[in-house]
Amino acid sequence: MNLIVQGGALPTFLLERIVAATGASAVEPLPPQVVRLKKATRTADFDALIPLIEAEKLDWAFFPANRKLSDYGLICFDMDSTLITIECIDELADFAGKKKEVSTVTEAAMRGEIDYRESLRRRLALLAGLDARVLARVFGERLLLSPGARELLEAAQNAGLRTAILSGGFTYFTERLRIELGFDFATSNELEISGGKLTGRVVGDIVDAAAKAQHITRLTNELGLTREQVIACGDGANDLLMMAQAGLSVAYRAKPATRAKADVAINFGGLDALLQLFDEA
């Protein structure tokens, strides 16, 4: 395995301790601000250094040597707080004057403290009666791609991967992102609108954690891929089932429970930090 440390200057004293802790055979600087330690082994001594590494706001990952991005065939993204910087439902709630109430439920759901389906029903009920034109304002005024999202997506597309958004969010946003960014697939919840206003419900079944996992499995099978050829990126507890169906799971600025179960965690860098793990496209 290689150990990749990135995101800033790695102090010499810390690098020396990491080399000693992992038994790395060589240190390869990769500008800008990436260090690859070859043939490194994760040990208890390394784990003891993690607080020091993260205090420097550095991301780290143990990753197989000679792995290429083109070895994969599908990359899937959660939308809210992963592909984009916001939680769309929280921003909609802001226009309804109920952002604090909705955000509290959102945070609890992302930590896994509330069932996602129940949390979505509770949050949507608070939006009943909101003018549907607000959807366009959230997309135009508040929705931003996460740092490095466009770069990671373009690299994946250039390497031949198919791309998907699998979200418990809303089709109004996922479909626009799918078209704008050239995603191959997008799955999410459709907001019910009547008389130009949100009803506080969705059309059809709720896309929850189990549904996202089913969709990633379906895409894997339809594309003739193995689980090991799939990458899944998410941030919350409702992404864990989806991430478990991927050969490479990536926790992006995620909740602790999600970070703990992911193969790779990006806590400080952009989504394109994932690209530094591969030897080449």
Disulfide bonds with the S-S distance in Angstrom:
none
